Amino acid sequence: MAICELLARVWRLSNLRVIAGTARGQNLIAVPGDTTRPITDRVKESLFNIINADIREATLLDLFAGTGAVGIEALSRGAAWVRFIDREHLAIQTMRKNLQRTKLTDRAEVLQMDAFAALERVSERRFDYVYIAPPQYKDLWKKALHRVDARINLLNEFAWVIVQIDPVEDEPIELKNLEEFDRRRYGSTLLIFYVLAELRSVM
């Protein structure tokens, strides 16, 4: 890893915080090592500016949750409930601590399991948002998106599925039920937004 990239990563990990809402300004603990894909404050703020007030009372599925930063931001801004999924023990420990320090544990479910196995489970809930931010450069985002596309019973009618990747990972993907409706690039982070195709036709 180049020294400038390493320094940038250290800076990002030392500046994890909740931007707005009931836990505004609360610092978050980073997951040790380099197995997670941390979201910068700039990208997170832009993401929630796009979602805006619709996050209030919403449900969110945070796949490959890492520190839990995205789901915690959603809860802080008024989301009703978030399910966090990650298979790494250190990530699970970290997000539990972050939920405790932000006092948001009561509206969260943290599951240590493989994201793809989680998507195969019968869920008693439907989600308004699904956030997919897997480890980089392994094509996992496409595999996860295909799984969600095949399990649309997980989604509420107006649900958004949001993918966070490095722009170099971007490539066309064929989907049956979901359709891209927006994308935003912030430096080395690309956010791609999907809705059910039948909804896209009236947007």
N, C-alpha and C positions, 0 to 999 in steps of 0.2 A: 504494500500500500504506500503510495507517494506521501511524503511528509505533509504536503498541503492538504491532501484528502484526510489524513489522519487527524490533523489539527482541526479541520472543519467538523469532523465527526465528534471529537472531544468537546468542541464548543456547543454543538447541537445537544449532546447528551447532558451537558451541564446547564442547559437553559430550557429544560422541559418544564412547562407550567400550564396551568389552566388559565385561559384567556378571559373568559367572561362567565357570568352567572353566579350561583351561590358559592362556588369554590374559587372565584376569581383571584388570581395571583398566587395560588397555592403551587409550590414547587412539587414536581413529580420525580420519583426515583427512576433511574434508567436501569434497564436490564443489563447485567454484566456481560461483557463479550460483544461479539458482532453478529449474533444470530438473528437480530430483529431489524426491521426497517423503520427507524424513527421518523416521525413526521415533524417538520419544522413548524415553528409558530406561524410563520408567514403563510404556509400552505394550509395549516389548520384554520387560521382565521379566514382565509379566502374561502375554504370549504364551507364553513358555517355562515359566512355572509351569503353564499349561494343558497344554502338550505333555509336560512333566515328563521323566521318565527315558526315555520312548519315543524321544527324539531320539538316544539312543546307538545307534551303528551304523546309523542311518537315512541315506537319500539324500534330497537336497532340490534342487528346481529353483527358483532365485531369479530370477524375471522382473522386468524393470525394476529391476535390482539396485542402481543408484545407488552409494552408498558401499560396498555389500556388507555392511552392518551386520547384517542378519538372517542371511544365510548364514554369516558369520564367527562370530556368536554360536552358531549351530548347531554349527559345527566345533569351537569352543572347548569346547562342552559334550559332545563325543564323537560327533558325526555322522560317518559313514564317508566321505561324499563330497558335494560341492555343485557344481552347475553354475550359474554366474552369467551372466546375459544382460542386456546393455544395448547400445543402438545409439549412445550418445553417447561420443565419444572421451575427453572429460574424466572421465566416470564410469569408463570402463575403466581409465584411468591411475590414478585414485584407488583403485579397489578392488584393483588389483595392488599398489599401495604398502601398502594396509591389510593385505593378505594377507602381504606380506613382513614387515611390522613385528610381526604376530602369529605369524609362523612357522607358517602354516597352508597355505602354497602347495601342498604336496605332495598335499593331499586336495581340491584345487579345480581346476575348469576354468572359465576366463573367456573368453567369446565376445562379440565385438563384432558384433552383428547385431540386426535388428528382431525383437522378441519374437514377433510373429505368424509371421514366416518361420521362426523357430526351432521353433515349435509344429507347423509343417507338415513339418519334417524327420523322416526315419526315425531314431528314437533306439535305440541299442543298450542303453539303460538304462531301467529303470522307477523311479519315484520314490515315496517314502513321504510326501513333503510337496511341494506346489507353492505358492509364495508369490507373490501378485499384488498389486503396489503401484505402479500406473502414475501418471503425472502427473495431477493433479486436474482435475475438471470437464470432461473430454473424452469421457466415456462409454467410455474404453478398458478399464475393468475389466469391463464387460459383454461387450465383444468378446473379450477374453482368456479370460474364463470360458466363453463359448460355444465357443471353440476347444479348450479343455481338455476340455469336456464331449463334444466330438466326437472327441477323441483319447484315449479312456480306456485305450488300450494303453500310454500313458505312465505309468499308475498301477499301483502294487501293489494287492493286494486290499483292504487296510485303509488306503489312502492318505487323507490329508486335503488338501483344497484350501482355502487361506486367502486371503481378499481383505481388503486394507486400503484403506479409502476415508474421505472426509469424510462424516459422516452426511447432509449435504444432497444427496449423490449417490445415496443409497439409493433404490431403487425395485424393484418386483417384476420377476423375470426367470424366463422359462420355460426349463427345462433338461430334457434327455432322460435323462441318466444320473446326474447329480449331484443331491444333495438337501441343503438346509441343515439342520444339526443344532444350531447354536449361534450366538450373536452376542454380542459384548461391546462396550460403548461406553466410551471413555475420553476425555472432553472432546470435542475436535474430531476424534477418530479412532474409526472403527468397524471392528471385525474381524468378518468373517462366515466361518463354518466350514462346509465341505461334505464329504460322503463319497459314495461310490457308493450309489445309492438302495436297492439290494438289501441293503446293510449297514445302512442307516438303519433298516430295518424290524425289526432284531434288537437295536438299541441301547437 
